[in-house]
Amino acid sequence: MKYRVVFRERSDLHGEKADNPASYLETQLDDETVIDARFVGRLEPPAQHSSETLEEDDAFLSMGSEIWEYDVADGKDQDFKDALLNSGVVMEFEPLEASDEIEV
């Protein structure tokens, strides 16, 4: 089964990634759960206006998101879902049908 996962991502004052949210999930899983993981895209923090740095008043809006697709091994769906819920950085996730996958 494939899943689309949206991670919360912290950014620094320049809008650059301050952490690697997918790594929080990796620590929750054994080596046999995920067959493949693919980075799909990143949504910039809402405070990232036309300037290169976040303004002081907008620094609290420094949360963006990353979207990943995971191919999960047969029989490991519940382990994967439990890891998503325990990771602390997953905003949402959904199972994918073949027609829902994003082509790159």
N, C-alpha and C positions, 0 to 999 in steps of 0.2 A: 504494500500500500504506500502511496505517496502522500506527503503532507506539505502544505504551505505554512510556514511559520513566520510570524512577525515579531521581531525582537525589539525591545526598547534599547536605544543606544544613546549614551551620553556623549556630548561634544564639548570641546574646549572653547575658549573665547574666539577662536578663529573659525569655528565650525568644523574642525577636524575631529575625527574619531578619538575619543578619550579612553575607550575600552573596546573589547572584542566580545560582544554579547553571545555569539555562538559558542565560545569557549566555556561559558558557564553551563551550557547544556552538555557538552562533551564530558565533563566531570561526573555527570549523573548517569552515564550510559556505559554498558560493557561494549567490547569490541565487535560483538555479533549483532547488535541491534540495528545500526545504520549501515546500509549497503552503499549509499552514495549521498552526498550533500552538495548542493549547488547554490552559490550566491546568486540572487536574482536582481537585487537593487537596493538602493538606499534613498530614504527620504530625508532631506535636509531639515534641520531644526526650524521650527516656525519663526524663531527670532532672527534668523539669518536674512536680514534685509539686503539692500543693495550695497551696504558697507562690508568690508572684509572682516571686521570683528563685531562681536555682539556688544551692544550697548549695555551699560551697567544695569539699567532698569529692566532689560530683557533677558538677563543672564539666567533667570529661572526657567526660561523657555528653551534651554539648551538640549532638550531631549528630541532626538530624531528617531528613526527606525530603520532596521534592516530587514529585508525579506529573503528568506531562504526556502529551498525545496529539499525535502528529505525523502529518500527511498528507504523504507523500513522493511526489515526481513519479516517473512511470514511467521506469525505467532508471537511477534515482539511488539505489536501495536500498543498493548496496555503498558508495557514497560516504557515505551517511547512517550506516551501521553503522561504517565506519572512523572517522568523526567522533565517534561515541558512545564508541568504544574509546579514542580519543586525547584526549578531553575531560578526563579525570582526575576527573570528578565523577559519572559515571553508575554507579549501583549495579547496575542490571539493566534489560533491555529485552526486549520481545517483540512480534512482529507480531500484529496484531489481525484477527480476522474481524469482519464487520459485527455479529454477535450479541454480541461482547465489548465493544463501545464503551459508555462510560458516558454516560448521558443526563443533562443538567443542566436 
